[in-house]
Amino acid sequence: MNYGLKKEYEVNPQTMALLAQYDERGQVVTEVFESKGCFKLPKHPSQIVDDSCRYFASSLEGRISGTKQVAGFTHKPPIVISQAMGIYFFPIISPKRKECSWISHNFIRSYQGEEDQTTTIFFSNGMSVNVPVSEGMIANQVQRTAQFRFILEARLKHPAAAPVSSGESVAETFA
């Protein structure tokens, strides 16, 4: 893989993952996985997500609040960074922690739990990453992101039929 070091970055439709790592000084930095390569940034992943949300006229806090309103998710909520570009990400741990990595929902092909309780995520372009959380947690985050995405996109297509309360489930929406 080709590694370089960049200073500024916005999440874009080619971004697959923002993985937290420790540098040689013990600081959290980000390894960015894009569909055509990887590089590192001297910021922690949630800073990059917040900067990217701000680039698209919101903030990480605003996106988390929006997810709570739309889908009722409060713990490790998935977010939409840009609805116009269909960029949906989910955190693997609390987004308040510097060590929080973010995964793009768009590129996940499959995932597999490992014996050491980590999970390998396989992307549609053949790349893969290993994250320090269980397969069940990844499965839950993938499902919650799909549900959030479905509700939000339904509001755009059919505003009158879309759920209006934050606690309504997808099943209730179309029952």
Secondary structure per residue as TSV (DSSP state, phi and psi in degrees):
chain	resnum	aa	ss	phi	psi
A	1	M	-	360.0	150.7
A	2	N	-	-93.5	117.2
A	3	Y	-	-109.6	135.1
A	4	G	-	-138.1	174.5
A	5	L	B	-121.3	124.0
A	6	K	-	-117.4	160.3
A	7	K	S	-102.3	-42.5
A	8	E	-	-115.9	148.9
A	9	Y	-	-165.0	140.3
A	10	E	-	-118.7	136.1
A	11	V	-	-58.4	139.2
A	12	N	-	-140.1	177.9
A	13	P	T	-61.9	-12.4
A	14	Q	T	-95.3	-6.1
A	15	T	E	-76.0	124.0
A	16	M	E	-102.5	-35.5
A	17	A	E	-160.4	149.7
A	18	L	E	-122.8	102.8
A	19	L	E	-102.7	129.0
A	20	A	E	-74.0	135.5
A	21	Q	E	-142.4	158.9
A	22	Y	E	-98.2	135.3
A	23	D	-	-86.8	-175.6
A	24	E	T	-64.8	-18.5
A	25	R	T	-95.6	1.7
A	26	G	S	84.6	10.8
A	27	Q	-	-89.3	145.6
A	28	V	E	-78.7	125.5
A	29	V	E	-124.2	175.6
A	30	T	E	-119.3	132.5
A	31	E	E	-99.0	116.3
A	32	V	E	-94.1	126.4
A	33	F	E	-106.7	117.0
A	34	E	E	-110.8	166.0
A	35	S	T	-60.1	-22.6
A	36	K	T	-116.9	8.3
A	37	G	E	165.7	-178.5
A	38	C	E	-133.5	154.2
A	39	F	E	-160.5	169.6
A	40	K	E	-113.8	150.8
A	41	L	E	-127.2	145.4
A	42	P	S	-82.4	24.5
A	43	K	S	-121.6	158.0
A	44	H	-	-81.0	156.2
A	45	P	H	-53.9	-42.1
A	46	S	H	-66.4	-27.8
A	47	Q	H	-65.1	-42.4
A	48	I	H	-66.0	-41.3
A	49	V	H	-63.1	-44.6
A	50	D	H	-62.5	-46.0
A	51	D	H	-58.2	-40.9
A	52	S	H	-69.0	-41.0
A	53	C	H	-61.2	-41.0
A	54	R	H	-65.8	-36.8
A	55	Y	H	-58.8	-34.7
A	56	F	T	-99.0	27.9
A	57	A	T	71.5	34.9
A	58	S	S	-146.4	-151.6
A	59	S	-	-154.1	166.2
A	60	L	H	-60.4	-44.0
A	61	E	H	-59.9	-41.8
A	62	G	H	-65.0	-40.5
A	63	R	H	-67.0	-39.7
A	64	I	H	-63.4	-43.1
A	65	S	H	-62.1	-40.0
A	66	G	H	-64.5	-40.7
A	67	T	H	-62.6	-41.8
A	68	K	H	-60.8	-43.1
A	69	Q	H	-66.3	-43.1
A	70	V	H	-77.0	-45.5
A	71	A	H	-118.4	-9.3
A	72	G	-	80.6	7.9
A	73	F	-	-83.2	126.2
A	74	T	-	-117.0	-24.1
A	75	H	S	-102.5	120.7
A	76	K	S	48.3	55.9
A	77	P	-	-71.0	137.8
A	78	P	-	-69.3	156.5
A	79	I	E	-135.5	160.0
A	80	V	E	-104.9	122.7
A	81	I	E	-83.7	-44.1
A	82	S	E	-140.2	111.4
A	83	Q	T	-68.5	-36.7
A	84	A	T	-61.3	-34.2
A	85	M	T	-99.1	-0.1
A	86	G	T	66.8	38.9
A	87	I	E	-98.1	104.3
A	88	Y	E	-116.5	130.8
A	89	F	E	-129.3	155.1
A	90	F	E	-131.4	147.9
A	91	P	E	-86.9	153.8
A	92	I	S	-94.4	-19.7
A	93	I	S	-138.3	-172.6
A	94	S	-	-57.1	127.8
A	95	P	T	-66.1	-9.6
A	96	K	T	-77.0	-17.1
A	97	R	S	-88.9	138.5
A	98	K	T	-60.7	-28.1
A	99	E	T	-82.0	7.2
A	100	C	-	-74.7	121.3
A	101	S	-	-94.3	153.7
A	102	W	E	-123.1	139.0
A	103	I	E	-121.6	136.3
A	104	S	E	-77.4	129.7
A	105	H	G	-68.2	-29.7
A	106	N	G	-65.3	-28.8
A	107	F	G	-102.4	-5.7
A	108	I	E	-70.8	122.8
A	109	R	E	-95.8	-45.7
A	110	S	E	-163.6	176.6
A	111	Y	E	-151.4	156.3
A	112	Q	E	-143.5	127.8
A	113	G	E	-71.3	144.9
A	114	E	-	-110.2	164.1
A	115	E	T	-61.9	-28.4
A	116	D	T	-87.0	17.4
A	117	Q	S	67.3	20.2
A	118	T	-	-98.9	174.6
A	119	T	E	-133.4	134.4
A	120	T	E	-96.7	126.2
A	121	I	E	-104.1	127.1
A	122	F	E	-102.6	127.6
A	123	F	E	-95.9	160.8
A	124	S	T	-63.6	-19.8
A	125	N	T	-92.4	6.0
A	126	G	S	95.8	-13.8
A	127	M	-	-75.5	161.2
A	128	S	E	-146.0	157.1
A	129	V	E	-135.8	153.5
A	130	N	E	-112.5	130.3
A	131	V	E	-120.5	148.6
A	132	P	S	-84.4	48.0
A	133	V	S	-138.7	163.7
A	134	S	-	-73.1	159.9
A	135	E	H	-61.3	-38.5
A	136	G	H	-61.0	-38.5
A	137	M	H	-66.9	-42.4
A	138	I	H	-64.3	-44.1
A	139	A	H	-57.8	-43.0
A	140	N	H	-64.0	-44.1
A	141	Q	H	-66.3	-39.1
A	142	V	H	-62.9	-44.3
A	143	Q	H	-65.9	-44.1
A	144	R	H	-64.5	-38.5
A	145	T	H	-65.7	-41.1
A	146	A	H	-62.6	-41.8
A	147	Q	H	-64.6	-46.8
A	148	F	H	-58.9	-45.9
A	149	R	H	-60.7	-44.6
A	150	F	H	-60.0	-47.8
A	151	I	H	-62.4	-47.3
A	152	L	H	-65.0	-43.5
A	153	E	H	-70.0	-30.8
A	154	A	H	-64.7	-34.9
A	155	R	H	-64.2	-33.5
A	156	L	H	-73.7	-40.5
A	157	K	H	-77.7	-40.4
A	158	H	-	-138.8	75.2
A	159	P	T	-54.9	-35.9
A	160	A	T	-72.9	-28.4
A	161	A	T	-92.0	-10.8
A	162	A	S	-75.0	152.3
A	163	P	-	-64.0	145.0
A	164	V	-	-111.0	-22.8
A	165	S	S	-96.0	146.2
A	166	S	T	-69.8	-16.8
A	167	G	T	-97.5	0.5
A	168	E	-	-77.5	135.6
A	169	S	-	-91.5	166.8
A	170	V	H	-61.9	-40.2
A	171	A	H	-61.3	-41.6
A	172	E	H	-67.7	-31.5
A	173	T	H	-62.1	-39.4
A	174	F	T	-112.2	17.6
A	175	A	-	-79.8	360.0
